């Protein structure tokens, strides 16, 4: 039970991080390899706000979200929109965006190293034990999980109930058909990319309350988010949440029963299994 709850707590935060990439890739078709750097930047912001002004990360996220949204909107409009305009196929767009955001990730790391240095950073926020079902867990992990659940739930409802959300889902399913019914694909793709960046940055602010980060750790989270998105199915919010919880439980099981150093390897074994035996994702349907 202890392993299960710890895995769910970890998986909840993973879901928030992967949700951002799923919005960007599933809708805008941008495989954002700088996703992890946005996460670390959100963590840095929360760290600085707490260290300098004792501002709670639970309040900082309301500053991080709009700033990250604006930054990602500009990145899409200035750097990625020209790639979208010139791409003759979805495959070409994905290839170009991978190369562009790969370079962007190095720029992000370089800027963070320049401004903050290469040292690890962490801070003590709600680092007190709370008891759940007879076991103790860090209050910061529990609160981060609750916040992740609320944000993921709000996103799920918005995507399934609002007009804008349904339009975004239509673009993820069939962008060409979406244009035929009057959906502004260009505008909503930029919105989805910016919203995905904001969600990722908020995840970084939350995860910084209990994990130690540095400027170069973003790539690890990018890879984990990619694993979750592919496992859950591109554009599938429900699949992303379930895949994130499964990955969190798997990593906790491996770290607790085998060796913490094998967690990333176990994640990739799970990832390869999905690619080989269920490439359409956990809830996707086979295409004939």
CORURWO-V665458 format. One record per helix or strand of 3 or more residues. SS is the DSSP state (alpha for helix, beta for strand). FROM is the first residue (numbers start at 1). TO is the last residue. Records with the same first field share a line. If there is no record, write none. Layout:
SS->FROM-TO ; FROM-TO
This chain:
alpha->2-26 ; 35-53 ; 57-86 ; 90-116 ; 139-161 ; 163-180 ; 185-207 ; 218-232 ; 237-257 ; 260-277
beta->129-132 ; 135-138
